[in-house]
Amino acid sequence: MYSIIGANGFLGSYLINCILENTSDDVIAVARNIEGLPARSRVKIIKCDITSSEDIKALADIIRQGEPCKMIYTAAYHNLDLIAQNPKTSWNINITALASFLNTVDNLSCFFFSSTDCVYGEGSPDYRFREGDALNPISLYGVQKGAAECLVNARGYNVLRLPYMFGPSLSPQKMHFYDKIVEDLRQGKKIKMFYDSIRSSLDYKTVAELTIQLAENYSDKKIPKILNLCGDDSLSKYDLGLLLARISCLPEDLIVSASMENNNQVFQAKRASVCLMDNSLLKDTLGLAKISITL
């Protein structure tokens, strides 16, 4: 049995698909807003607000009724600009609610928490952060995720530090930036994308597949408590735009190179321009030679 917390998110949707396609497990899909979750066999949909102690206790009762559950926790307040504007609300969701959740929900065979490369802070093009490096977040989101990681590890559970993720939305009710780019390109619109915003990016499908591999191998291998789950390549937002245009057979010249540094009006909260992660530990854990973005 799997349980996905934040099942209506972009990654949550891919995780459910991956479980259904690659395992025989049933899925408890947990979300505060369940309207966008389609009814499917082997999937039980549970409405749960993680800031509600009553909802968490009800979910815990459901989890206890079955076999030990493999849980992947993706719920978060993650918009960097809104977090800066609403620090108390984001703290309540990202820290207080998580602590209550960890202290209430049990009967778990494993628990994976989705964190972020934002915990590392500003990097450089010639260095990839490793799991043991000191954290120096420059955004409140990174600070809160770093604190959340401590809670998860203190409970004995696992943290996955994820990069910028890219890919089509599986929900007809909400578009990802990927979908917006495709729509604009088909209309012949030019799109500015930053050449100086560089990450170890991966697509949602690959992130989901690697996460499920870790969960499936949990009893057979010693999974490190913190793992960078990311791609091998250093990719800018501009690179991703060109790749998307190419695979969609749409004009690449509509993707216009722009500088994040010269477009400060786009974002309010400070963001690292470069943050690359080393994925050697993940490769060693799963016996992989290469991890690349696939669109």
N, C-alpha and C positions, 0 to 999 in steps of 0.2 A: 504494500500500500504506500502511495505517495500522498503528500499534501503540499500544495503550492499556495503560499501566502502572498497575496497580491496577484491573483490569477488572471485578473483582467488587464494587467499591464502588458507592455510590448514583450518583455522577456517571459513573463508568466504564461502568455499564450503559446509561445514557442516551446516552453518546457512541457506543457500539457501535451502538445502534439508529439513531441519527442518521446514522452513516456508511452503514449498510446501506440506509437509506431514501432518502438524498439523493446518494449517489455510487455509482460502479461499483467502488470499491476493495474489495479483500480486507482483512481485519483480523487482526492478531496480538494476541490477547487474553492479557495477561500478569498473573498473580496468584499470590500465595503459596498461597492456598486456592482451588482451582479447582472444588470440588464444586458450588458454586452457579451455575456458568457452563453454560448450556444449549448443547448441540451444535447448530450452525447452519451452513448452507452459507455459504461465503466467510469463515468465522471459524476460525482456527487457534488453539487454546488451548495456552498454554505455562505450565507450573508454574515459578515463579521466585521465590526468596526474595531480595529486593534486598540483604540483609545478607550474602549468600553470594557470595564472589568467583567461585567455580566456576559458580554459576547465572548470574551476570552474563556471564561469558565465554561460556557456552553460548548464551545469548540473543544476544550480539553476533555469534556465528558464524551464527546463523539469519538475523539482520538483514542480514548481508553477502551472503547467498546471493541476495537479490532486488534489485529496483530500490531507489533511495533511498527511505527510509521517512519518512512524516509521523508523528511521535511526540508523544503527549500523556501527560504524567507526572502522575498523581494520587495515587500511593502516598505515605502519610505516617502518622506517629503523631500523631493530631490531637485526642485527648481532652484538654482543657486540665487537668482535675483529675489524670488519670493521668500526664500529662507532668510536672506539679509533683511527683508522688510518685516518678516514675522518670526523673530528668533524664538519667542516663547511657544508659539504654535508648533514650529518645527522641532523644538526640543521635546515637546510633549509627545510628538509622533515618533521621532527618531531615537529618543533616549528613554523617556519615562514609560511609554507604552511597550517598548521592546523589553525593558527590565521586567515589567509585570508579566508579559507574555512568557519570557524565559522561566519565570518563577512559578508559572501556573500550568503550562502545557508540558506533559511528559508522555511516557510510553513511546519514545522515539528511538529508532535504531541509528539514526544519524540526523544532523541538523546542519545545513549549509546556509550561511548568511551572505547576501550579496552586498559587498562593499564597493569601493571605488578607488581609482588611481588618484583621486583628489586628495587622499590622505598624505601623499608624498610631497605635494607642493610643486614648486617650479623646478624643472629639470634642465637638461641640456641635450642637444642632438647626439652627443658622443657618449652618453651614459644611460644605462638602463637600471632602474631601481630594482633592488632585490628585496625579498620579503623581510630580511633582517635589518634593513636600513632604517635610520631614524626618520620619524615622520615630522614634516614641517608644512602642514596645510596652510594655504593662503586664503581659503574661503571658509565661511562658517559651516558650510556643508561638509567640507573635509574634516573640520574639527569635530563635528557631531558624529560623523562616520567613524573617526578614529576612536572616540569614546565608546561608540556602540560595539566596535570590534573587541574592546577590553571586556565588555559585559558578556559577549558571546564566548570568548575564550575562557573567561572565568567560570563559565557554566560547563566547560569541557567540549564545546562545539567548534565548528569549522567556519573560517572566513574565506571568501573568494573576493579578491580585489579585481574588479572588472574595468575595462577600458571604455572609451567612447564606443557605443554599439550602433550599428547601421543596418538597415534592412526594411523591407515592406511591412506595414502593419497587417496583422492577421484579423484585426477587428474592422468591420465595415463602418463602425461608429466613430473611429478616430484615426487620423492620419499621422504617420511619422514624417519627419523631415525628408526622408527618402521618397515617400509618396508625393510630397509637395514638389520636390525637384522634378520628378518624372512628369507630373502634371504641367509644370511650367515649361519644361523642355518641349513637350508635345504641342504647346501653344506658341512656341517660338520665342519665349521670353528668355532674356539673359539672367543669369543667377550669379551673384557674387559669392565666392567661397574662399575661406582664409587659407593662404599658403603657409602661414606661420603659426597655425594651430595644429600641433603634431602629436599623435598618439599611437599606441600599439593596438589599433582598432581591430575589431572583429565584428562579424555579422551575428545577428541574434540566433540564427539556427545553429551555427557552430558553437556559440557560447552554451546554448541549451544542451547540445549533444555532449560536450565535454563535461558539463555539470552532471548530467545523468550517468555518464561513464564513471565519474568519481563516486556517485551514490551507489551504483551497482557494484563497484569494487570495494566498498567500504569495509566489508567484513573480511576480505581477502588480503588487503594491503593496508599498511599504516599510512593514512592520508595526513599530510602535514596540516597543522592547525591554521596556518595562513598560506594561501596560494595566490600568486598572480596568474589570473586566467586571461590570457591575451594572445595576440598574434605575434608573428616573428617580425613583421614589416613595420617600418616607420611611415605612417600615412598622415598626410595633412587633410584637412577638410576639402581642399582643392583637389587632391589626388582622388579622394572618394567620389567627388563630383564627376571627374573625368572618367573614372571607372564605371560609374553608373550610366553615363551617357553612352559609353562604348558598348556595354552589354545590352543596352536598350536600343541600340542602332539609331541613336539620336545625335544631333550635331554637337560635337565636343567644343566648338568655338563659342557656344552659348554659355559655357562655364567660364566665368571671368575671375581671374586671380585677384584677390584683395588681401589687405593686411589687417589683422585683428587689432594691432597696435594703433592703426590709423582710423579705426572704426569704434572708438570708445563709446559712442552713443548707442551701440547695439546692446551692450550688456551693462548692468549696474554693478554687480558683484565682480570682484577681481577673479580672474581665471589664469591658470598656468598656461603659458604659450606652448611649452614643450613638457610632456610627461610620458616617458617611455618606460616600460616595465620589462624585466627579464623573466622569461617563462621556462627557464631550464628546469626548475623544480617540478613544475607541472608535467613537462615532457618526461622527466625521469619517473615520475609517479605513474604515468599512464603508458610508458613505453612508446612515446611518439618521437618521430624524427623532425616533423615540421608541422607548424600550425599557421594556416593562412586564411585570410578573409575569402569567403565564397558568397557570391551574389548571383 
